[in-house]
Amino acid sequence: MDAGERKSVDLGLKQDIRDDASTLRESLYDALLHYFNNLKISSDDPLFSTSMSYVEKISVRELQIQPKFLEAVRVIVQAAREIGYIFDHSELSDILTIAVGEIRKDRRAEEKNLQTFDQVVFNIYKDLNENYQGFNDFLKESYPEILVNVISVIHSGKDASGVRIDSYNAEAYYRTRKAQQDVAQSFNLDFSTKVEVSQVRKPVAGRVISDQRLVDSLAQITGRTTESVRDALQGLSEYDLNSIKDLCSNYNKLQKYYDIAGDEREFKEIAERELGRKLLDSQVQHAILSVRRSKIYIENILDDKFVPDKSHGINHVKHNLEYGYQLIGIIQSKRKRKNRRAD
């Protein structure tokens, strides 16, 4: 093939790609119009125009991979986030209804899965209708993204970022993502506070951090220098120092749990096998939340950002995270440590 023929072929391929991209984008435009017609959102609404403006920015590869009904939801949610649009519960129900209708088209031949599928969808509808008005503003802002991920899990067994979440676990995933927003909101409130000079902890008198493995481990986990880690450890309470030691000594186990945190059933089976006892579903969900926040927990223990509540004398976020670690044997409670010393 000479240079002229090669150039002709290249031009032909480029034209085919342009034609393919044009067809895919037209399909996405149609999917978006279908949603907006059902949502009763007109073309002069900022949500409509912002969503439509995103279509040309989406890569051909992404257009080829994602089903149009799901990509349309993702685009609408992204546009809503940009302009600060808050959906009401009926709009979210309509979005879910359209997406479910598309998913059902592929499920008609899989009757054995329909009962579970229908129950998950019913429970989400029920939650929307009964509880959405009571959601805090932070959860209302985050909820559309949770819905996109759940729809993706139901459809393909993966969330919107491609992480594997078995579709039978969609409802547990939904509950976990909602619960994470409550924890995340608390994190934002606690962690946004700057530590003033007067608040910085003083080293505990006479404490010498001689455990070089602990220092090196924390330096690797956090990306800090060994000197800064050692300085932080010298200011910890005995309880926090022991908790950090427990967590670091069990860090390989923690990483294993982190890798399977997207599959609640597998997480529960492995945790119960290692513990030698049963766990409630609520305990498993609590442990999963803690596992996913382990690096944040370590960072904020070292930086003294878990400020105690004035009325109760504890930081509830810290307390809840530690309870999750205790449930799966990553750290020990005060009572168990006391009993261990007594023995």
C-alpha positions in Angstrom: 0.0 0.0 0.0 1.5 3.3 -1.1 1.3 6.6 0.9 -1.7 7.8 -1.1 -3.7 4.7 -0.4 -2.7 4.7 3.2 -3.8 8.4 3.5 -7.2 7.5 1.9 -7.7 4.6 4.4 -6.8 6.8 7.3 -9.3 9.5 6.2 -12.0 6.9 5.7 -11.4 5.5 9.3 -11.6 9.0 10.7 -14.8 9.7 8.9 -16.3 6.4 10.2 -15.3 7.4 13.8 -16.9 10.8 13.3 -20.1 9.2 11.9 -20.1 6.7 14.8 -19.6 9.4 17.4 -22.4 11.5 15.8 -24.8 8.5 15.9 -23.9 7.8 19.5 -24.4 11.4 20.6 -27.7 11.6 18.8 -28.8 8.5 20.8 -27.7 10.2 24.0 -29.6 13.4 23.1 -32.7 11.3 22.5 -32.3 9.6 25.9 -31.9 12.9 27.7 -35.0 14.3 26.0 -36.9 11.3 27.1 -35.9 11.9 30.7 -36.6 15.7 30.5 -40.0 15.1 29.0 -41.0 12.8 31.8 -39.5 15.2 34.4 -41.5 18.1 32.8 -38.2 20.1 32.5 -38.3 22.5 29.6 -35.5 23.5 27.2 -35.1 26.9 28.9 -34.3 25.3 32.2 -30.5 25.5 33.2 -30.5 21.8 34.0 -31.6 21.0 30.5 -29.1 23.3 28.8 -26.2 22.3 31.0 -26.9 18.6 30.5 -27.0 19.0 26.7 -23.8 20.9 26.7 -22.0 17.9 28.3 -22.8 15.6 25.5 -20.1 16.9 23.1 -17.5 16.5 25.9 -18.0 12.8 26.4 -15.5 10.5 24.7 -16.5 8.1 22.0 -15.2 5.2 24.0 -17.4 6.1 27.0 -20.4 6.5 24.6 -19.7 3.0 23.3 -19.4 1.4 26.7 -22.2 2.9 28.7 -25.9 2.1 27.8 -27.6 5.4 26.8 -30.2 5.3 29.6 -27.5 5.1 32.2 -25.2 7.7 30.6 -28.1 10.1 30.4 -28.8 9.8 34.1 -25.1 10.3 34.8 -25.1 13.4 32.7 -28.2 14.9 34.3 -26.7 14.2 37.8 -23.4 15.8 36.9 -25.2 18.9 35.5 -27.4 19.2 38.6 -24.3 19.1 40.8 -22.7 21.9 38.7 -25.6 24.3 38.9 -26.7 23.3 42.4 -30.0 21.8 41.4 -31.8 19.8 44.1 -34.2 17.1 42.9 -37.5 16.5 44.7 -38.5 13.0 45.5 -40.9 12.7 42.6 -38.2 13.6 40.1 -35.9 11.0 41.5 -38.7 8.4 41.4 -39.3 9.3 37.7 -35.6 8.9 36.9 -35.6 5.5 38.7 -38.8 4.4 36.9 -37.3 5.1 33.4 -34.0 3.4 34.2 -35.8 0.4 35.7 -37.9 0.1 32.6 -34.8 -0.1 30.4 -33.2 -2.7 32.7 -36.3 -4.8 32.7 -36.1 -5.1 28.9 -32.9 -7.2 29.4 -34.3 -9.1 32.3 -37.4 -10.7 30.9 -35.7 -13.9 30.1 -34.2 -14.1 33.6 -37.4 -14.7 35.6 -35.5 -16.1 38.6 -33.9 -12.7 39.2 -36.9 -10.6 38.8 -38.3 -11.1 42.3 -35.1 -9.9 44.0 -34.8 -7.1 41.4 -38.4 -5.9 42.0 -37.9 -6.0 45.8 -34.8 -3.8 45.7 -36.5 -1.3 43.5 -39.7 -1.3 45.6 -37.6 -0.6 48.8 -35.8 2.3 47.1 -39.2 3.8 46.0 -40.5 3.3 49.5 -37.5 5.0 51.0 -37.8 8.0 48.6 -41.5 8.5 49.3 -41.4 8.0 53.1 -38.0 9.5 54.1 -36.6 11.8 51.4 -38.2 15.0 52.8 -36.4 14.3 56.1 -33.0 13.8 54.5 -30.5 16.5 55.5 -29.2 18.9 52.8 -25.9 17.1 52.5 -27.6 13.8 51.7 -30.1 15.4 49.3 -27.1 16.8 47.3 -25.4 13.4 47.3 -28.5 11.2 46.7 -28.6 11.5 42.9 -25.1 10.2 42.7 -26.0 7.3 45.0 -29.0 6.6 42.7 -26.8 6.5 39.6 -24.4 4.0 41.3 -27.3 1.8 42.4 -28.9 1.8 39.0 -25.5 0.8 37.5 -25.1 -2.0 40.1 -28.6 -3.4 39.4 -27.9 -3.2 35.6 -24.4 -4.5 35.4 -23.1 -5.6 38.8 -20.7 -2.6 38.8 -21.0 0.9 40.2 -20.6 3.9 37.9 -16.8 3.9 38.5 -16.5 0.2 37.4 -16.0 -1.3 40.9 -17.6 -4.8 41.1 -20.7 -4.9 43.3 -22.8 -8.0 42.8 -26.3 -7.0 41.8 -27.9 -9.2 44.5 -26.2 -6.9 46.9 -27.7 -3.7 45.5 -29.9 -2.9 48.4 -27.2 -3.3 51.0 -24.9 -1.2 48.8 -27.7 1.5 48.7 -28.0 1.5 52.5 -24.2 1.6 52.9 -23.8 4.6 50.5 -26.5 6.5 52.3 -24.9 5.8 55.7 -21.5 6.9 54.4 -22.9 10.4 53.6 -23.8 10.8 57.3 -20.2 9.9 58.3 -18.8 12.0 55.5 -20.8 15.0 56.7 -19.4 14.6 60.2 -15.9 14.4 58.8 -16.4 17.6 56.9 -17.5 19.4 60.0 -14.7 18.0 62.2 -11.9 18.1 59.7 -12.4 21.6 58.3 -11.5 23.1 61.6 -7.9 24.4 61.7 -5.8 23.4 64.6 -4.7 26.5 66.4 -1.3 26.7 68.1 -3.0 26.6 71.5 -4.8 23.3 70.5 -1.7 21.4 69.4 -1.0 18.6 71.9 2.1 18.6 73.9 4.2 15.4 74.1 3.4 13.2 77.0 6.1 13.6 79.6 8.6 10.9 79.6 7.2 9.1 76.6 9.7 7.6 74.2 8.5 6.1 70.9 11.0 3.2 70.5 8.8 1.1 68.2 10.6 1.8 64.9 8.3 -0.6 63.0 5.3 1.3 64.1 6.8 4.6 63.0 7.9 3.2 59.6 4.5 1.6 59.1 2.7 4.9 59.7 5.1 6.8 57.6 4.4 4.5 54.7 0.6 4.5 55.2 0.4 8.3 55.5 3.3 9.5 53.3 4.7 11.5 56.2 8.3 11.7 57.4 9.3 9.4 60.3 10.1 12.5 62.3 6.6 14.0 62.0 5.1 10.6 62.8 7.2 10.2 65.9 6.3 13.7 67.1 2.5 13.0 66.6 2.8 9.7 68.4 4.4 11.4 71.4 1.3 13.5 71.9 -1.3 10.6 71.8 -3.3 9.4 74.7 -2.5 5.9 75.8 -5.8 4.6 74.4 -5.2 6.3 71.0 -1.6 5.0 70.9 -2.7 1.5 71.5 -5.5 1.8 68.9 -2.9 2.9 66.3 -0.7 0.1 67.3 -3.5 -2.4 66.9 -4.5 -1.0 63.6 -1.0 -1.1 62.2 -0.3 -4.6 63.4 -3.5 -5.7 61.6 -3.0 -3.5 58.5 -2.7 -6.5 56.1 -6.0 -7.8 57.4 -7.5 -4.3 57.1 -6.4 -4.1 53.5 -7.9 -7.5 52.7 -11.3 -6.3 54.1 -10.9 -3.0 52.2 -10.6 -5.0 48.9 -13.9 -6.8 49.5 -15.8 -4.0 51.1 -17.9 -3.7 47.9 -19.4 -7.2 48.5 -21.3 -7.3 51.8 -22.0 -11.0 51.6 -18.3 -11.9 51.0 -17.2 -9.5 53.7 -19.6 -11.0 56.2 -18.6 -14.6 55.4 -14.9 -13.9 55.8 -15.3 -11.8 58.9 -17.5 -14.4 60.6 -15.1 -17.2 59.6 -12.1 -15.3 61.1 -14.0 -14.2 64.2 -15.6 -17.6 64.8 -19.0 -15.9 65.5 -22.0 -14.5 63.7 -22.4 -10.8 62.9 -25.7 -8.9 62.4 -26.1 -7.2 58.9 -26.1 -3.8 60.6 -22.7 -4.7 62.3 -21.3 -5.7 58.9 -22.4 -2.5 57.3 -20.9 -0.5 60.3 -17.6 -2.4 59.9 -17.5 -1.7 56.1 -17.9 2.0 56.7 -15.0 2.0 59.2 -12.8 -0.1 56.8 -13.3 2.4 54.0 -12.3 5.3 56.3 -9.3 3.7 57.8 -6.7 6.1 56.3 -8.8 9.1 57.3 -9.0 7.7 60.8 -5.3 7.3 61.1 -4.6 10.8 59.7 -7.0 12.5 62.1 -5.8 10.6 65.1 -2.3 11.8 64.4 -3.5 15.4 63.7 -5.8 15.5 66.8 -8.8 16.4 64.7 -11.3 14.3 66.6 -12.6 17.0 68.8 -14.7 15.7 71.7 -18.4 16.7 71.9 -18.8 19.1 74.9 -22.0 17.4 76.2 -20.8 13.8 76.0 -17.0 14.1 76.2 -16.4 11.9 73.2 -16.1 12.4 69.4 -19.0 10.4 67.9 -17.4 9.9 64.5 -14.2 8.6 66.1 -16.2 6.4 68.5 -18.3 4.9 65.6 -15.3 4.2 63.5 -13.5 2.5 66.4 -16.6 0.4 67.1 -16.5 -0.8 63.4 -12.8 -1.9 63.8 -13.6 -3.6 67.1 -16.4 -5.6 65.5 -13.9 -7.3 63.1 -11.0 -7.6 65.5 -8.8 -4.8 64.1 -8.5 -2.9 67.4 -9.4 -3.8 70.9 -11.8 -2.1 73.2 -10.7 -0.5 76.5 -12.4 -3.3 78.4 -10.5 -6.0 76.5 -7.2 -4.2 77.0 -7.8 -3.9 80.7 -8.7 -7.6 81.0 -5.5 -8.5 79.0 -3.3 -6.5 81.4 -5.1 -8.1 84.4 -4.3 -11.6 83.0 
